[in-house]
Each structure stands twice: as C-alpha cells, then as structure tokens.
Amino acid sequence: MKKRVLALVMSTAMVASVLTACGGKSDTPDTSSTTADNNTSADSNTAADNNNTSADNSAAGEQTMDFGSGTIKIWVPDAVTGVTETLCNSFFEAHPEMNGYTVSIEPMGEGDAAGNVITDVEAAPDLYAFAQDQMARLVTAGALTTINGDYATFVQESNDAGAAAAAKVGSEVYAFPLTSDNGYFMYYDKSVITDPTSLDQIIADCEAAGKNFYFDTGSWYQTAFFFATGCELSFETDEKGNFTSIKNTYASENGLKALKAIRTMSESKCYMDGSSVGDAVNWAAIVDGTWDSSAAKDVLGDNYACAPLPKFTVDGETFQLGGFGGFKLLGVKPQAEAGKLVVCLELAKYLSDTDAQLTRFNEVGWGPSNLTAQQDPAVQADEALSALGEQLQYTIPQGQYPNDYWSEADALGETICGGNFKGYTDEQLMAELEAFASKMDALVQ
C-alpha cells in the first residue's frame, strides 16, 4: 500500500545516495524479515529519479513512497531493551506512514555486537548498538550503511566532538552516537582528599588517613600514564581486518617517564591495584567509571565527590593523566529495499536524538552524547558524568587492538605492581619497555 511522507522528513534523493554508497557492501538482499510490496523497487527508483532534479530537503509538498512492511530487528544491551521498545512504539505512533513494520528487539552487549554481526552480515540485525572500537571491522565487513546528507549533518552537529569523531571512518559517517560515557575518572572522599587534581597529594592524603587509593594498572587504564607523556600505541588493519602496522613509541624517553610514574604510584603503602568499587575496601579515592556511581555514593555518602583524573609529576615534569575514551554507537545494516532503508535511518535517528538519549539517561543512567541532552539540568547535576565529560577531553577514542595486546599490557601492569621493577635503573626500565615494544611489533608480523 502506498504511504505518504512529507519531503521534510526524508528526501528520497538522500535514499538514492545512501543506496549508491552501500551498493558494494551487501550484494545479498535482506529478505528474511521483510515482506515488501512487489512495486517497492520500481516506485522507489522513480521517486529517486524524480528527486535527482531537486534534492532540497526543505522543499514544500509531499513525496509518495512505498515503505514496505515486515520486521526490523534490533540488538541493544540488555539494560535498555525495555526502553528501546518503548521508544520504538513512540516512533511508529508518530510515523503512521511507516507502521507496516514491527520491531524485534534482542539483548546483545555492545562489546559483543561486532563479532556476531560480521560472522553473518546477511542474518545480522537491521539496527545494532556497538562500541566505537569495533567500527573499522564492521565497515570492512560491509555491515554498516554509510550515513549521508542530512543524517550525516545531524550526527556531526548534534553530538559532542568526541562522539562525532567516533562515528566516522576517514571522512565518512557510519553510525549514530548514543552515548559519551565509556571512560574512567575518579571517585573520592572529599573529607580525606584535599586536592583531587594532584596524584602526589591524593597519595599523601590517603597515606595520612590510612585509606586506600585504587588505580588499575591493567591494559585499559594503563594508557592513562603513557598517553599523558605523549606516547602512542595504535594499530592499523587491512580490508580483511588483519593487523598490518603499528605505531608504538613506548620504548622512548616519554615511555620511561610513564613507567617510572606508575612504579612510584604502585610503591605507595596506600596503593591498591583495582578499578571496581564493589571490590574495593577502605578507600578514599578510586579510578572507575559511571557504571559504579551508585555503589560509590553508597560507600561515601555525604562525602561523595567526583573529578577528572589528576596530574602527576615525574623527573620535574607534570602531566595530565589521559587514556582511552569510548562511545556507544547505533549502526544501520545496508538494505536492499529503499523503503526499509528510509525507515531504518529514521528510526536510528529517533533512537539517537535528544529525547531518546534523555530517556535512557533517566532510566538507566547512560551519559548523553547529544549536545542538547548534555545541557539538561539533571545531566548537568550528575557529578559522575560531569567528571567524565571533563576527562574525555584528555583521552583518545579507543581503536582496534589485537587480543594479545590486552594480555601483554595486563602482564606489564602486574609486573610493575608486583614490585619487580623496584630499584631498576633507567637503563633497566628502558630494556623492559623495549621488550614490551618487541612483543607489540610481533603482533603485526
């Protein structure tokens, strides 16, 4: 059945450009969950051809388009399946011209999404949430529609700079940001910590009060020191997702400064290696994430406070702790049918817009990437999100890393915290960094 939609909602010239952009990425039509009108393709092509002469999205009047019907399958983390269902219902109530579709929502962690999607792209969901470090291999697998035109403008202008950058590979936009909340900062007891901006003072305060300071020196958190001093450790992949090259400057004077700073921290009597409030004891400061904000409030009560990571001093120089930042994104799988593609794109935009992000914040505490949502009084009042927002300006988006990177970096952290480098000269520490760098280089050979 023919459905009508205002040109302001979606230019079908946009659909044509999106289909052209993803044409080589998914040669097999996705027909497992869609029962579209037989005339969909012809009608869509005609509409696209007509609009090629006038692609102004603000044009008055209406365009006729067959959106088709069927099922739109969505993967999101378990915590937001209920919220997503409610939002989808609201979307289709607001867009009756698209209500030939039903939605099937399944739980899938954003960290596991890419591995499952690229195993069988044809059978993958139409929309799925994923962590930004999975972007490159999803693009390589042809599992993401290129986001063009007004949609790309929406992504880039509606979200903070970090999230907008995370949604791109090269110059192309491939996803809709959902959050700006995957990173680490510091919870602290404000009755104990006198200066949360100084690592030296935090350690001194904890020692004086007989309290513990927790900082995980494992792979993810360890980068806070190395990136702070100017080191780089990143990997490049080929079109098949194989790791082909590495940028690694850990075995350098800057790397030596970072390693010495970690060693100094770990030698304090107050230092504990960890990053989970639930596992921490007798602490006055801990580097953790937004996911533990409720637990931190329970422990600290009226003394609850949050701050970005502190600065540290080594060999007379002061550095701001940095590290990885992360974002949750929503991807749209390439579609063979223009009508369904429009619905998927419109739904993805709706699920990532201001109201949807605020709904998830209020329901499950996800931190918005949307600039307007970030200005909401409740979001502004959230101390954990505010601290993380400040910290993210010192971080880099986490890219793709081989599995062995994580285990080798964890081992390095355990070696430091075990006191194995105690008393080492600079030359001996540099030898350890060179050995670590050699292990990293071997991952791309």
C-alpha positions as CSV (number, residue, x, y, z in Angstrom):
1,M,0.0,0.0,0.0
2,K,1.3,3.5,-0.9
3,K,2.3,5.6,2.1
4,R,2.8,9.4,2.0
5,V,5.5,11.3,3.9
6,L,6.5,14.9,3.9
7,A,9.6,15.8,2.0
8,L,10.9,17.5,5.1
9,V,11.1,14.1,6.8
10,M,13.3,12.5,4.2
11,S,14.5,13.4,0.8
12,T,14.3,10.3,-1.5
13,A,17.3,11.7,-3.3
14,M,19.1,11.1,0.0
15,V,17.9,7.5,-0.2
16,A,19.4,7.1,-3.6
17,S,22.7,8.4,-2.5
18,V,22.8,6.1,0.5
19,L,21.9,3.1,-1.6
20,T,24.6,4.0,-4.1
21,A,27.2,4.4,-1.3
22,C,26.5,1.0,0.2
23,G,25.7,-0.8,-3.0
24,G,29.0,-2.8,-3.0
25,K,28.8,-3.7,0.7
26,S,25.8,-6.0,0.7
27,D,25.1,-7.9,-2.5
28,T,22.5,-10.2,-1.0
29,P,19.1,-8.8,-0.4
30,D,17.9,-9.0,3.2
31,T,14.5,-10.7,2.7
32,S,14.4,-12.9,5.8
33,S,12.3,-10.5,7.8
34,T,10.7,-8.2,5.2
35,T,7.6,-8.7,3.1
36,A,7.5,-5.7,0.8
37,D,5.2,-4.7,-1.9
38,N,6.4,-6.0,-5.3
39,N,6.3,-2.5,-6.7
40,T,8.7,-1.1,-4.0
41,S,11.8,-1.1,-6.0
42,A,10.3,0.4,-9.1
43,D,8.4,3.1,-7.1
44,S,11.5,3.9,-5.1
45,N,13.7,4.3,-8.1
46,T,11.1,6.5,-9.8
47,A,10.9,8.7,-6.7
48,A,14.7,8.9,-6.5
49,D,15.0,9.8,-10.2
50,N,12.4,12.5,-9.8
51,N,14.2,13.9,-6.8
52,N,17.6,14.0,-8.5
53,T,16.4,17.2,-10.2
54,S,15.5,18.7,-6.9
55,A,17.3,17.4,-3.8
56,D,16.2,20.3,-1.5
57,N,15.2,18.7,1.8
58,S,13.2,21.7,2.8
59,A,11.0,21.7,-0.3
60,A,7.3,22.1,0.3
61,G,4.9,19.4,-0.7
62,E,4.8,15.6,-0.3
63,Q,6.6,12.7,-1.9
64,T,5.0,9.4,-2.5
65,M,6.9,6.3,-1.4
66,D,6.2,2.7,-0.5
67,F,8.0,2.0,2.7
68,G,7.1,-1.7,2.6
69,S,6.4,-3.9,5.6
70,G,8.0,-6.6,7.7
71,T,10.2,-6.8,10.7
72,I,13.0,-4.6,11.8
73,K,15.4,-6.5,14.1
74,I,17.4,-4.5,16.7
75,W,20.2,-5.5,19.0
76,V,20.8,-3.4,22.1
77,P,22.4,-4.1,25.6
78,D,20.0,-5.9,27.9
79,A,19.7,-2.9,30.2
80,V,18.0,-0.9,27.5
81,T,15.8,-3.4,25.8
82,G,12.7,-2.2,27.6
83,V,13.5,1.5,27.0
84,T,14.2,0.7,23.3
85,E,10.8,-1.0,22.9
86,T,9.0,2.0,24.4
87,L,10.9,4.4,22.1
88,C,10.2,2.3,19.0
89,N,6.5,2.3,19.9
90,S,6.6,6.1,20.2
91,F,8.3,6.4,16.8
92,F,5.7,4.4,14.9
93,E,2.9,6.2,16.7
94,A,4.4,9.4,15.4
95,H,5.0,8.0,11.9
96,P,1.9,6.0,10.9
97,E,3.0,6.1,7.3
98,M,5.8,3.7,8.3
99,N,3.8,1.4,10.6
100,G,3.8,-1.5,8.2
101,Y,6.8,-2.7,10.3
102,T,7.0,-4.5,13.6
103,V,10.2,-4.4,15.7
104,S,12.0,-7.4,17.2
105,I,14.4,-6.3,20.0
106,E,17.1,-8.7,21.3
107,P,19.7,-8.2,24.0
108,M,23.3,-8.0,22.8
109,G,26.1,-6.3,24.6
110,E,27.8,-3.5,22.7
111,G,31.1,-5.2,23.2
112,D,29.9,-8.4,21.6
113,A,27.9,-7.0,18.7
114,A,30.6,-6.7,16.0
115,G,31.9,-10.3,16.4
116,N,28.3,-11.6,16.0
117,V,27.4,-9.3,13.1
118,I,30.4,-10.0,10.9
119,T,30.0,-13.7,11.3
120,D,26.9,-13.5,9.1
121,V,26.1,-10.0,7.9
122,E,23.0,-11.1,6.0
123,A,21.4,-12.6,9.1
124,A,22.5,-9.7,11.3
125,P,20.0,-7.2,12.8
126,D,18.9,-4.1,10.9
127,L,20.0,-1.8,13.7
128,Y,22.5,-2.6,16.4
129,A,24.4,-0.9,19.2
130,F,28.1,-1.4,19.3
131,A,31.3,0.0,20.9
132,Q,33.2,2.5,18.8
133,D,36.4,0.5,18.7
134,Q,34.5,-2.1,16.6
135,M,33.8,0.4,13.8
136,A,36.7,-0.4,11.4
137,R,36.0,-4.1,11.1
138,L,32.2,-3.5,10.7
139,V,32.9,-1.2,7.8
140,T,35.4,-3.6,6.3
141,A,32.7,-6.4,6.6
142,G,30.2,-4.2,4.8
143,A,27.9,-4.3,7.8
144,L,27.2,-0.6,8.1
145,T,25.3,1.8,5.8
146,T,27.1,5.0,5.0
147,I,25.3,7.9,6.7
148,N,25.0,10.7,4.1
149,G,23.4,14.1,3.7
150,D,21.1,15.4,6.4
151,Y,21.7,12.3,8.5
152,A,25.4,12.9,8.5
153,T,24.9,16.6,9.3
154,F,22.6,15.6,12.2
155,V,25.3,13.2,13.6
156,Q,28.1,15.7,13.3
157,E,26.2,18.8,14.6
158,S,24.0,17.2,17.3
159,N,26.8,15.4,19.2
160,D,29.9,16.4,21.1
161,A,33.2,16.3,19.2
162,G,34.4,13.0,20.6
163,A,31.2,11.1,19.7
164,A,31.0,12.8,16.3
165,A,34.6,11.7,15.5
166,A,33.9,8.2,16.8
167,A,31.1,7.9,14.3
168,K,33.4,8.4,11.3
169,V,36.0,6.3,9.4
170,G,38.0,8.7,7.4
171,S,35.7,11.3,6.0
172,E,32.6,9.1,6.0
173,V,29.9,8.8,8.8
174,Y,28.8,5.3,9.6
175,A,26.8,5.4,12.8
176,F,24.6,7.4,15.1
177,P,26.1,8.2,18.5
178,L,24.2,7.0,21.6
179,T,26.5,7.9,24.5
180,S,29.6,9.7,25.6
181,D,30.1,7.8,28.8
182,N,32.6,5.0,28.3
183,G,35.7,6.1,30.1
184,Y,37.2,6.5,33.6
185,F,37.6,9.3,36.1
186,M,38.0,9.4,39.9
187,Y,35.5,9.0,42.8
188,Y,36.9,10.4,46.0
189,D,36.1,11.1,49.7
190,K,36.1,14.8,50.0
191,S,36.7,14.6,53.7
192,V,40.0,13.0,53.0
193,I,41.3,14.2,49.7
194,T,42.4,17.9,49.8
195,D,43.4,18.3,46.2
196,P,41.9,15.9,43.6
197,T,43.9,17.5,40.8
198,S,47.3,16.2,42.1
199,L,48.2,12.5,42.2
200,D,51.0,13.2,44.7
201,Q,48.6,14.9,47.1
202,I,46.0,12.2,46.7
203,I,48.5,9.6,47.7
204,A,49.8,11.7,50.6
205,D,46.2,12.3,51.9
206,C,45.4,8.6,51.6
207,E,48.6,7.6,53.4
208,A,47.9,10.1,56.2
209,A,44.4,8.9,56.7
210,G,45.2,5.2,56.5
211,K,43.0,4.9,53.4
212,N,43.5,3.1,50.1
213,F,43.9,4.6,46.6
214,Y,42.8,2.3,43.8
215,F,44.1,2.6,40.2
216,D,44.1,-0.4,37.8
217,T,47.4,-0.7,36.0
218,G,46.0,-3.2,33.6
219,S,45.8,-2.6,29.8
220,W,42.8,-0.2,29.5
221,Y,43.7,2.1,32.4
222,Q,47.5,1.8,32.0
223,T,47.3,4.0,28.9
224,A,46.4,7.0,31.1
225,F,50.1,7.3,32.0
226,F,51.6,6.5,28.6
227,F,49.3,8.7,26.6
228,A,49.8,11.5,29.1
229,T,53.5,11.7,28.5
230,G,53.0,11.7,24.7
231,C,53.4,8.0,23.9
232,E,51.5,6.4,21.1
233,L,50.4,2.8,20.6
234,S,47.9,2.1,17.9
235,F,47.3,-0.5,15.2
236,E,46.2,-0.4,11.5
237,T,44.2,-3.1,9.8
238,D,43.7,-4.2,6.1
239,E,40.4,-4.6,4.4
240,K,40.1,-8.1,5.9
241,G,40.6,-6.8,9.4
242,N,44.2,-8.2,9.7
243,F,46.6,-6.1,11.8
244,T,49.2,-4.8,9.3
245,S,51.1,-2.0,11.0
246,I,51.7,-0.4,14.4
247,K,52.7,3.0,15.8
248,N,54.5,2.3,19.0
249,T,56.6,4.8,20.9
250,Y,56.5,3.2,24.4
251,A,60.3,2.5,24.2
252,S,61.2,6.1,24.4
253,E,62.1,8.8,27.0
254,N,58.4,9.6,27.2
255,G,57.6,5.9,27.8
256,L,60.3,5.8,30.5
257,K,58.6,8.8,32.3
258,A,55.3,7.0,32.3
259,L,56.7,3.7,33.5
260,K,58.6,5.5,36.4
261,A,55.4,7.3,37.4
262,I,53.4,4.0,37.5
263,R,56.2,2.4,39.6
264,T,56.2,5.3,42.0
265,M,52.5,5.2,42.5
266,S,52.5,1.4,43.0
267,E,55.1,1.6,45.7
268,S,52.9,3.7,48.0
269,K,51.6,1.9,51.1
270,C,48.1,3.2,50.2
271,Y,48.1,1.9,46.6
272,M,45.8,-0.9,45.5
273,D,45.6,-2.4,42.0
274,G,41.9,-2.3,41.1
275,S,39.0,-0.4,39.5
276,S,35.8,-1.7,40.9
277,V,34.0,0.0,43.8
278,G,32.4,-3.3,44.6
279,D,35.7,-5.0,45.2
280,A,37.5,-2.0,46.9
281,V,37.9,-1.7,50.7
282,N,38.7,1.2,53.0
283,W,39.2,3.5,50.1
284,A,39.3,7.3,49.8
285,A,39.9,7.5,46.0
286,I,39.3,5.1,43.1
287,V,39.6,5.4,39.3
288,D,36.5,3.8,37.9
289,G,33.6,4.5,35.5
290,T,30.0,5.8,35.5
291,W,28.7,2.2,35.9
292,D,29.8,2.3,39.6
293,S,28.3,5.7,40.5
294,S,25.5,4.2,42.7
295,A,27.9,2.0,44.5
296,A,30.3,4.9,45.1
297,K,27.5,7.0,46.5
298,D,26.6,4.2,48.9
299,V,30.1,4.0,50.2
300,L,30.9,7.7,50.5
301,G,27.5,9.1,51.4
302,D,27.7,12.8,52.1
303,N,31.5,12.8,51.3
304,Y,30.8,11.6,47.7
305,A,32.7,13.5,45.1
306,C,34.0,13.1,41.5
307,A,36.8,14.6,39.5
308,P,38.6,14.0,36.2
309,L,41.9,12.1,36.6
310,P,44.7,14.1,38.4
311,K,48.1,15.3,37.2
312,F,51.3,13.5,38.1
313,T,54.9,14.7,38.3
314,V,57.9,12.7,37.2
315,D,61.5,14.0,36.8
316,G,60.3,17.5,37.5
317,E,57.7,17.5,34.7
318,T,53.9,17.5,35.3
319,F,51.5,15.6,33.1
320,Q,47.7,15.3,32.9
321,L,46.5,11.7,33.0
322,G,44.8,10.7,29.8
323,G,43.8,7.3,28.5
324,F,41.0,5.8,26.4
325,G,37.6,7.3,25.8
326,G,34.7,5.4,24.4
327,F,31.3,5.8,22.9
328,K,28.3,3.6,22.2
329,L,27.1,3.9,18.6
330,L,24.0,2.7,16.7
331,G,24.6,1.2,13.2
332,V,22.2,0.5,10.3
333,K,22.9,-2.5,8.2
334,P,22.8,-1.9,4.4
335,Q,19.3,-2.6,3.0
336,A,18.3,-3.9,-0.4
337,E,15.0,-2.0,-0.4
338,A,14.8,1.7,-0.4
339,G,11.6,1.9,1.7
340,K,13.0,-0.2,4.5
341,L,16.3,1.8,4.4
342,V,14.4,5.0,5.0
343,V,12.5,3.5,8.0
344,C,15.7,2.2,9.5
345,L,17.5,5.5,9.1
346,E,14.6,7.5,10.5
347,L,14.3,5.1,13.4
348,A,18.0,5.2,14.1
349,K,17.9,9.0,14.1
350,Y,15.0,9.0,16.5
351,L,16.7,6.5,18.9
352,S,19.8,8.7,19.0
353,D,18.1,12.1,19.2
354,T,17.8,14.3,22.3
355,D,14.6,12.9,23.8
356,A,15.7,9.3,23.4
357,Q,19.1,10.0,25.0
358,L,17.5,11.7,27.9
359,T,15.1,8.8,28.3
360,R,18.0,6.4,28.6
361,F,19.8,8.7,31.0
362,N,16.8,8.9,33.3
363,E,16.0,5.1,33.0
364,V,19.5,3.5,33.1
365,G,22.0,6.3,33.6
366,W,23.6,6.3,30.1
367,G,25.5,9.5,29.6
368,P,24.3,11.5,26.5
369,S,26.5,12.4,23.6
370,N,23.8,14.8,22.2
371,L,24.7,18.4,22.9
372,T,21.2,19.5,23.9
373,A,20.7,16.5,26.2
374,Q,24.1,17.2,27.9
375,Q,22.7,20.6,28.9
376,D,19.7,19.1,30.6
377,P,19.7,20.1,34.3
378,A,19.5,16.5,35.6
379,V,22.5,15.6,33.4
380,Q,24.4,18.7,34.4
381,A,23.8,17.8,38.1
382,D,25.2,14.3,37.7
383,E,28.7,14.6,39.2
384,A,30.0,11.4,37.6
385,L,29.0,12.4,34.1
386,S,30.4,15.9,34.6
387,A,33.7,14.5,35.8
388,L,33.8,12.1,32.8
389,G,33.0,14.8,30.4
390,E,35.9,16.8,31.6
391,Q,38.2,13.8,31.5
392,L,37.2,12.9,27.9
393,Q,38.9,16.0,26.6
394,Y,42.2,14.4,27.6
395,T,41.5,11.0,26.0
396,I,41.6,9.4,22.6
397,P,38.9,7.2,21.2
398,Q,39.8,3.5,21.6
399,G,40.7,1.9,18.3
400,Q,41.2,-1.7,17.4
401,Y,43.8,-3.7,19.3
402,P,44.8,-7.4,18.9
403,N,43.7,-9.7,21.8
404,D,47.3,-10.2,22.7
405,Y,47.8,-6.5,23.3
406,W,45.4,-6.7,26.3
407,S,47.0,-9.7,27.9
408,E,50.6,-8.4,27.4
409,A,49.7,-4.9,28.8
410,D,48.0,-6.6,31.7
411,A,51.1,-8.6,32.4
412,L,53.2,-5.4,32.3
413,G,50.9,-3.8,34.9
414,E,51.1,-6.9,37.1
415,T,54.9,-6.9,36.9
416,I,55.1,-3.3,38.0
417,C,52.6,-3.7,40.8
418,G,54.4,-6.9,42.0
419,G,57.5,-4.8,42.8
420,N,59.6,-6.5,40.1
421,F,61.0,-3.2,38.9
422,K,61.8,-1.8,42.3
423,G,65.3,-0.3,42.3
424,Y,65.7,-0.7,38.5
425,T,67.9,2.0,36.8
426,D,66.5,4.0,33.9
427,E,68.5,1.7,31.6
428,Q,66.9,-1.4,33.0
429,L,63.4,0.1,32.8
430,M,64.1,1.1,29.1
431,A,65.1,-2.6,28.4
432,E,61.7,-3.7,29.8
433,L,59.9,-1.2,27.6
434,E,61.9,-2.4,24.6
435,A,60.9,-5.9,25.3
436,F,57.3,-4.9,25.6
437,A,57.6,-3.0,22.3
438,S,59.0,-6.1,20.6
439,K,56.0,-8.1,21.7
440,M,53.7,-5.5,20.2
441,D,55.6,-5.4,16.9
442,A,55.3,-9.1,16.7
443,L,51.5,-8.8,16.6
444,V,51.6,-7.4,13.1
445,Q,54.3,-9.6,11.6
